[in-house]
Amino acid sequence: MTNENKRVTSTARTISRSWFRRLFGTLFWIDLLIVLSLCLGFALYHEKAVLGESWEIGIPRSLELYNGRDLWESLRGSHYVFWDMQGEQYVIPVQAYYDAVSPFCCALLILEGLMLAKQLFFGGRRARKQLRPLNEMAQRTRELLDIQQRFGASDGEKLHDLEDKIKSMRPEETLRTGDRDLQGLESAINSLLARMHESYRQQTQFVSDASHELRTPIAVIQGYAGMLDRWGKSDEKILDESIAAIKSESEYMKKLVDQLLFLARGDMGRARMEKKRMSVSELIKEVYEDSTLIDRKHDWRIDIEPDVFAFGDHDMLKQCARILSDNAAKYTPEGGMIRLRAKKGPNGEAMIEVQDSGIGIPKDDVKYVFDRFYRSDPARGRNSGGTGLGLAIAKW
């Protein structure tokens, strides 16, 4: 075992002991509270059962302990004694109550003993697991320090030159020092900077597009709200038109915000997926049945192979298939044919296909169709009811 591992083990053992003491203290006070509650409950129950409405909190009480061979025998043979306000004495044997609650107390003590034993024997492993990230960070720091110590004066100057070069770079530039020894580091830094710039560009574009998409429905709602304020109180036609428009735009905004939140959660890795073996054939059949029920203006057809299975999230794959079928319906004229397929690929993988007879996608636009808010025909996008996020969600 290395010195580092010994230090981690020692620290984990110290933390485990601290947790054990804290757990023991917590259980002790909980047990004490339970014992006091049981004793008070025993006394109060018997006092009120005997005295009824004449019970008062200030009546005299005492506990007559039996001199037994051990503590448990002494408790079982003891008597609880109390007097009413007229001085009449009542004696209640403790044994019956003791026999009733002792199984519960024994079970509780066994459970607490198991908890303490688990903490005692496995607490160190838990502590080491929680200390692992800190240990790895410390190891990486020491490795960097070792590398720095191994560098000579000339290598240190090279690193300082590299640092100065990075500080003076413009966002669109790539790092070039002309030093062969630093070519590998240059390549890694340039790759990192390129990814950062691309991520920043996508975020900026995404925020800009989202703001633009939200600006239109907000402007429409404001316009119709102004119409309502001026003439809606006296003109029923304007009232109905304004309410319908505001309702439509608010539904569009809700759909847009929901899709933005879905993509944001996905980008942050917070979207939950429940992967399991599922039938793609049945999934496409469900989408086909839903589509024919909702949309009777198109000729829906289905072509599925039996026993097409995949390992994935059923709800998300169904959402993906619906997005593709909805897109096909939006850009296919009434009466046009839309075919849904589920089949096996060349290597046995599950495949989903949606084929339509619509206007198609220009060749130059194919590489952009999965970009967020992209529409090959911007003028037609809002009229079709889409948000420009459907295919981005399907790709995710």
C-alpha positions in Angstrom: 0.0 0.0 0.0 1.4 3.4 -1.0 1.7 6.3 1.4 -1.1 8.1 -0.4 -3.4 5.1 0.0 -2.5 4.9 3.6 -3.4 8.5 4.1 -6.7 8.1 2.4 -7.5 5.0 4.4 -6.6 6.7 7.7 -8.7 9.7 6.8 -11.6 7.5 5.8 -11.3 5.6 9.1 -11.4 8.8 11.1 -14.5 10.0 9.2 -16.1 6.6 9.7 -15.5 6.7 13.4 -17.0 10.2 13.6 -20.1 9.0 11.7 -20.4 6.1 14.1 -20.2 8.3 17.2 -22.8 10.7 15.7 -25.1 7.8 14.8 -24.7 6.2 18.3 -25.5 9.6 20.0 -28.5 10.1 17.7 -29.9 6.7 18.5 -29.3 7.1 22.2 -31.4 10.3 22.4 -34.1 8.8 20.2 -34.3 5.7 22.5 -34.4 8.0 25.6 -37.3 10.0 24.0 -39.1 6.8 23.2 -38.7 5.4 26.7 -40.0 8.7 28.3 -42.9 8.7 25.9 -43.8 5.1 26.7 -43.6 5.8 30.5 -45.7 8.9 30.2 -48.2 7.2 28.0 -48.5 4.3 30.5 -49.0 6.6 33.4 -51.5 8.9 31.7 -53.5 6.0 30.3 -54.0 4.3 33.6 -54.7 7.5 35.6 -57.4 8.6 33.2 -58.9 5.1 33.0 -59.3 5.0 36.8 -60.0 8.6 37.7 -62.0 9.7 34.6 -63.1 13.3 34.7 -61.7 13.8 38.2 -58.1 13.4 36.9 -55.8 16.3 37.5 -52.2 16.9 36.5 -51.1 17.6 40.0 -52.1 14.3 41.7 -49.4 12.5 43.8 -47.5 9.7 42.0 -44.6 7.3 42.8 -42.9 4.2 41.4 -42.3 1.3 43.8 -39.3 -0.6 42.6 -39.1 -4.4 43.2 -35.7 -5.6 44.5 -35.1 -8.3 41.9 -31.9 -10.1 40.8 -31.3 -7.8 37.8 -32.7 -4.6 36.3 -35.2 -6.3 34.1 -36.7 -8.4 36.9 -36.8 -5.3 39.1 -38.8 -3.4 36.4 -41.2 -6.2 35.8 -41.9 -6.6 39.5 -42.4 -2.8 40.1 -45.7 -1.0 40.7 -46.9 2.4 39.6 -48.8 4.1 42.5 -50.9 7.3 42.4 -53.5 8.9 44.6 -56.6 10.9 43.8 -57.3 14.3 45.4 -59.2 12.6 48.2 -56.1 10.6 49.1 -57.3 7.2 47.8 -54.4 5.0 46.6 -54.3 3.1 43.3 -51.6 0.5 42.5 -50.9 -0.5 38.9 -48.5 -3.5 38.2 -45.9 -2.7 35.6 -45.4 -6.3 34.4 -48.3 -6.4 31.9 -47.3 -3.1 30.2 -43.7 -4.3 30.2 -44.6 -7.6 28.5 -46.6 -5.7 25.9 -43.9 -3.2 24.8 -40.8 -5.3 25.3 -41.1 -7.1 21.8 -41.2 -3.6 20.2 -38.2 -2.4 22.2 -36.2 -5.6 21.4 -36.9 -5.2 17.7 -35.9 -1.6 17.8 -32.7 -2.4 19.6 -31.9 -5.2 17.1 -32.5 -2.8 14.2 -30.3 -0.1 15.8 -27.6 -2.7 16.5 -27.6 -3.6 12.8 -27.4 0.0 11.8 -24.4 0.5 14.1 -22.7 -2.7 12.9 -23.2 -1.6 9.3 -21.6 1.8 10.0 -18.8 0.2 12.0 -17.8 -2.4 9.3 -18.8 -0.6 6.1 -18.5 3.1 7.0 -14.9 3.2 6.0 -15.7 2.0 2.5 -18.4 4.6 2.1 -16.0 7.3 3.3 -13.3 6.2 0.9 -15.8 6.4 -2.0 -16.8 9.9 -1.1 -13.1 10.9 -0.7 -12.2 9.4 -4.1 -12.8 12.6 -6.1 -10.7 14.7 -3.7 -8.0 12.1 -3.8 -8.0 12.0 -7.6 -7.8 15.8 -7.6 -4.9 15.8 -5.2 -3.1 13.2 -7.4 -3.6 15.3 -10.5 -2.2 18.3 -8.7 0.9 16.4 -7.6 1.4 15.2 -11.2 1.2 18.7 -12.5 3.7 19.8 -9.9 6.0 17.0 -10.8 5.8 18.0 -14.4 6.6 21.6 -13.5 9.6 20.5 -11.4 10.9 18.4 -14.3 10.9 21.3 -16.7 14.1 23.2 -16.9 14.5 27.0 -17.2 14.2 26.9 -21.0 11.1 24.8 -20.9 9.6 27.2 -18.3 10.2 30.1 -20.7 8.5 28.2 -23.5 5.4 27.7 -21.3 5.4 31.4 -20.4 5.6 32.3 -24.1 2.7 29.9 -24.8 0.7 31.6 -22.0 1.4 35.1 -23.4 0.4 33.9 -26.9 -2.9 32.6 -25.6 -3.7 35.8 -23.8 -3.1 37.9 -26.9 -5.2 35.7 -29.2 -8.4 36.9 -30.9 -11.4 34.6 -30.8 -11.1 33.6 -34.5 -7.3 32.9 -34.4 -5.6 29.6 -33.9 -2.6 29.1 -31.6 0.8 29.0 -33.4 4.1 29.2 -31.6 6.4 27.6 -34.1 7.9 25.4 -31.4 8.0 21.6 -32.2 8.1 20.7 -28.6 4.7 22.4 -28.0 2.9 21.1 -31.1 1.0 18.5 -29.3 -0.1 21.1 -26.6 -1.0 23.6 -29.4 -3.2 21.0 -31.1 -5.0 20.2 -27.9 -5.6 23.8 -27.0 -6.8 24.7 -30.6 -9.2 21.8 -30.5 -10.6 22.9 -27.1 -10.9 26.5 -28.2 -12.7 25.4 -31.4 -15.2 23.5 -29.4 -15.7 26.4 -27.0 -16.2 28.8 -29.9 -18.7 26.5 -31.6 -20.6 26.0 -28.4 -20.7 29.8 -27.8 -21.8 30.4 -31.3 -24.6 27.8 -31.0 -25.7 29.3 -27.7 -25.8 32.8 -29.1 -27.7 31.7 -32.2 -30.1 29.7 -30.1 -30.9 32.6 -27.7 -31.2 35.0 -30.7 -33.6 32.6 -32.5 -35.6 31.9 -29.3 -36.0 35.6 -28.7 -37.1 36.2 -32.3 -39.6 33.3 -32.1 -41.1 34.6 -28.9 -41.3 38.2 -30.1 -43.8 37.5 -32.8 -46.6 35.8 -30.6 -46.0 38.5 -27.9 -46.5 41.2 -30.5 -49.7 39.5 -31.8 -51.1 39.2 -28.2 -50.3 42.8 -27.5 -52.0 43.9 -30.7 -55.2 42.0 -30.1 -55.2 43.1 -26.4 -55.1 46.7 -27.7 -58.0 45.9 -30.1 -60.0 44.5 -27.2 -59.3 47.6 -25.1 -60.5 49.9 -27.8 -63.4 48.1 -29.5 -63.8 44.7 -27.9 -66.3 45.8 -25.3 -68.8 47.0 -28.0 -67.9 44.8 -31.0 -68.6 41.1 -30.5 -66.9 40.1 -33.7 -63.6 41.8 -32.6 -64.0 40.2 -29.2 -64.3 36.7 -30.6 -61.5 37.3 -33.1 -59.1 38.7 -30.4 -59.9 35.9 -27.9 -59.2 33.2 -30.6 -56.0 34.8 -31.7 -54.7 35.3 -28.1 -55.6 31.7 -27.3 -53.8 30.4 -30.5 -50.7 32.5 -29.8 -50.5 31.5 -26.1 -50.8 27.8 -27.1 -48.0 28.3 -29.6 -45.8 30.0 -26.9 -46.5 27.2 -24.4 -45.5 24.6 -27.1 -42.3 26.5 -27.9 -41.3 27.0 -24.2 -41.9 23.3 -23.5 -39.7 22.3 -26.4 -37.0 24.7 -25.4 -37.0 23.3 -21.8 -36.8 19.8 -23.2 -33.7 20.7 -25.3 -32.2 22.6 -22.4 -32.6 19.6 -20.1 -31.1 17.4 -22.7 -28.1 19.7 -23.2 -27.4 19.6 -19.5 -27.8 15.9 -19.3 -30.8 16.1 -17.0 -33.3 14.4 -19.3 -34.3 11.0 -17.9 -34.4 8.0 -20.2 -35.9 4.6 -19.3 -34.3 2.2 -21.7 -35.7 -1.3 -22.1 -36.3 -3.8 -24.9 -39.3 -2.7 -26.9 -41.2 -3.5 -30.1 -40.6 -1.0 -32.8 -43.3 -2.7 -34.9 -45.9 -2.0 -32.2 -44.6 1.5 -31.7 -45.1 2.4 -35.4 -48.5 0.7 -35.4 -49.5 3.0 -32.5 -48.3 6.1 -34.4 -50.1 5.0 -37.5 -53.4 4.5 -35.6 -53.0 7.9 -33.9 -52.2 9.7 -37.2 -55.2 8.2 -39.1 -57.5 9.2 -36.2 -56.2 12.8 -36.0 -55.5 13.5 -39.7 -58.0 12.3 -42.3 -56.8 14.6 -45.0 -53.9 12.4 -46.0 -53.6 8.8 -47.2 -51.7 7.1 -44.4 -50.1 3.7 -45.0 -48.1 1.4 -42.9 -45.4 -1.2 -43.8 -44.0 -3.0 -40.8 -41.9 -6.1 -40.5 -42.8 -8.4 -37.6 -40.5 -8.7 -34.5 -38.5 -5.5 -35.0 -37.1 -4.8 -31.5 -34.8 -2.2 -30.1 -33.3 -1.2 -26.7 -34.4 2.4 -25.9 -36.9 4.7 -24.3 -40.4 3.9 -25.7 -41.9 7.4 -25.0 -39.0 9.3 -26.6 -38.9 7.0 -29.7 -42.6 7.4 -30.1 -42.2 11.2 -29.8 -39.5 11.1 -32.5 -41.8 9.1 -34.8 -44.7 11.5 -34.2 -42.5 14.5 -35.0 -41.4 12.9 -38.3 -45.0 12.0 -39.2 -46.3 15.5 -38.2 -43.6 17.1 -40.4 -44.6 14.9 -43.3 -48.3 15.9 -42.9 -47.4 19.6 -42.7 -45.6 19.6 -46.1 -47.7 17.1 -48.0 -50.8 18.3 -49.9 -54.2 17.1 -49.0 -54.8 13.6 -50.3 -51.1 12.9 -50.5 -49.6 9.6 -49.4 -47.6 9.2 -46.2 -46.0 5.8 -45.5 -44.7 4.7 -42.1 -42.2 1.8 -42.0 -40.6 -0.3 -39.3 -37.9 -2.8 -40.5 -34.5 -4.3 -39.8 -31.4 -2.9 -41.2 -28.5 -4.7 -42.9 -27.0 -5.6 -39.6 -30.3 -6.5 -37.8 -30.7 -3.0 -36.3 -34.2 -1.5 -36.0 -35.1 1.2 -38.5 -37.9 3.7 -38.7 -38.8 5.4 -42.0 -41.4 8.1 -42.8 -41.9 8.6 -46.5 -44.2 11.3 -47.9 -45.2 12.7 -51.3 -44.9 16.3 -50.4 -42.8 19.2 -51.6 -39.5 17.7 -50.4 -36.4 19.4 -49.1 -34.0 21.4 -51.3 -30.6 19.7 -51.6 -28.7 22.6 -50.1 -31.0 22.6 -47.0 -30.6 19.0 -46.1 -27.6 19.5 -43.9 -29.4 22.2 -41.9 -32.8 20.5 -41.2 -31.9 19.3 -37.7 -30.6 22.7 -36.6 -32.8 24.5 -34.1 -35.3 27.0 -35.5 -34.2 26.2 -39.1 -36.9 26.4 -41.8 -36.2 26.0 -45.5 -39.0 28.4 -46.1 -39.2 30.9 -43.2 -42.4 32.5 -44.5 -44.2 29.2 -44.4 -42.9 28.0 -41.0 -45.3 29.8 -38.6 -48.3 29.3 -40.9 -47.7 25.5 -40.7 -48.0 25.6 -36.9 -44.4 24.5 -36.3 -41.8 25.9 -33.9 -38.7 24.9 -35.9 -37.6 22.6 -33.0 -39.3 19.3 -33.9 -36.5 17.8 -35.9 -33.9 19.0 -33.4 -35.8 17.2 -30.6 -36.1 14.1 -32.9 -32.3 14.1 -33.4 -31.7 14.5 -29.7 
